[in-house]
């Protein structure tokens, strides 16, 4: 799979079935997911039920099959559906929430080895944590993009660089 045409070909059900049969019974194809994070979603939301998921799709005019599942981090199957929710917001039971694209961030350790005192291990202003963020951002340039890139020009924008600390 080295082209867009190949990727489109494999997404047709007949082609996918034949391709997997040729590879053998242990082969499988995983869909690419585009997780978004929705802050302030009430914990009473019945996210495990299909009815709730269907209501969210209808309320936000999402195409059929665009939401893979709902959990406390919501992966989506369609990058444009994820981008639209990030751009326009997400309505759940008539409440507007503002999801963000999930990005690679450093894992915080329980015991910070930084020489600066008086901060907790989950302090986002810890110099060691900030250094790790810079390193991860260099490895993952998509961290500086608010959307998942697609052929739409508005999804290919970059965030401005973070200002240097004072």
HELIX and SHEET records of a PDB file:
HELIX    1   1 UNK A    4  UNK A   10  1                                   7    
HELIX    2   2 UNK A   13  UNK A   23  1                                  11    
HELIX    3   3 UNK A   50  UNK A   59  1                                  10    
HELIX    4   4 UNK A   79  UNK A   88  1                                  10    
HELIX    5   5 UNK A  127  UNK A  139  1                                  13    
HELIX    6   6 UNK A  141  UNK A  144  5                                   4    
HELIX    7   7 UNK A  153  UNK A  156  5                                   4    
SHEET    1   A 2 UNK A  36  UNK A  37  0                                        
SHEET    2   A 2 UNK A 100  UNK A 101 -1                                        
SHEET    1   B 2 UNK A  90  UNK A  92  0                                        
SHEET    2   B 2 UNK A  95  UNK A  97 -1                                        
END                                                                             
